[in-house]
C-alpha cells in the first residue's frame, strides 16, 4: 500500500488492478522460469496501458485517457 497511515480506502483501486491482472494473465498460464513471468508481466502492462480499452474510461486506453485529460 502506498496510502497514508489510516487511509485504507486508497487500497481499493490497486487491489482491483491486481485482481484483473491475476485473472487475465496469471491464472491462465504456468511459467517455466522467472524470466518468462517477468516478460509476461511486461507484455501485459504494455497491453493494459496502451491497447486495452476500458469501459470506465469512456472506451479509451489508460494512456489515451491520460492524454485527453492533459489536453483539457
C-alpha positions in Angstrom: 0.0 0.0 0.0 1.2 3.5 -0.9 -1.6 5.2 1.1 -1.2 7.4 4.1 -1.5 5.8 7.5 -5.1 5.3 8.4 -6.5 5.7 4.9 -7.2 2.2 3.7 -9.7 3.4 1.1 -6.7 4.2 -1.1 -6.0 0.5 -1.4 -9.2 -0.3 -3.4 -8.1 0.7 -6.9 -4.8 -1.2 -6.6 -6.5 -4.3 -5.2 -8.9 -4.1 -8.2 -5.9 -3.9 -10.6 -4.2 -6.9 -9.0 -7.4 -8.9 -9.3 -7.7 -8.1 -13.0 -4.0 -8.9 -13.7 -4.2 -12.2 -12.0 -7.5 -13.2 -13.6 -6.4 -12.1 -17.2 -2.8 -13.3 -17.3 -1.5 -15.1 -14.3 -4.1 -17.9 -13.6 -4.2 -19.0 -17.2 -0.5 -19.9 -17.5 2.2 -22.0 -16.0 5.5 -20.1 -16.2 8.7 -22.1 -16.6 11.1 -19.5 -15.2 11.2 -16.2 -13.5 12.2 -14.5 -16.8 9.1 -15.9 -18.5 6.9 -14.4 -15.8 8.7 -11.0 -15.9 8.3 -10.9 -19.7 4.6 -11.8 -19.5 4.1 -9.1 -16.9 5.8 -6.5 -19.0 3.8 -7.5 -22.0 0.5 -7.4 -20.0 1.3 -4.0 -18.6 2.0 -2.6 -22.0 -1.3 -4.1 -23.3 -3.2 -2.7 -20.3 -1.8 0.8 -20.6 -1.6 1.2 -24.4 -4.0 -1.3 -26.1 -6.7 -2.4 -23.7 -9.9 -0.4 -24.0 -11.7 0.2 -20.7 -15.4 1.0 -20.3 -14.9 3.1 -17.2 -12.5 5.4 -19.2 -15.1 6.1 -22.0 -13.8 3.3 -24.2 -10.2 4.6 -24.2 -6.9 3.1 -23.1 -5.4 4.5 -19.9 -2.8 6.3 -22.0 -5.4 7.9 -24.3 -7.5 8.9 -21.3 -4.4 10.5 -19.7 -3.5 12.4 -22.8 -7.2 13.5 -23.2 -7.1 14.8 -19.6 -3.8 16.7 -20.1 -5.2 18.3 -23.3 -8.3 19.6 -21.4 
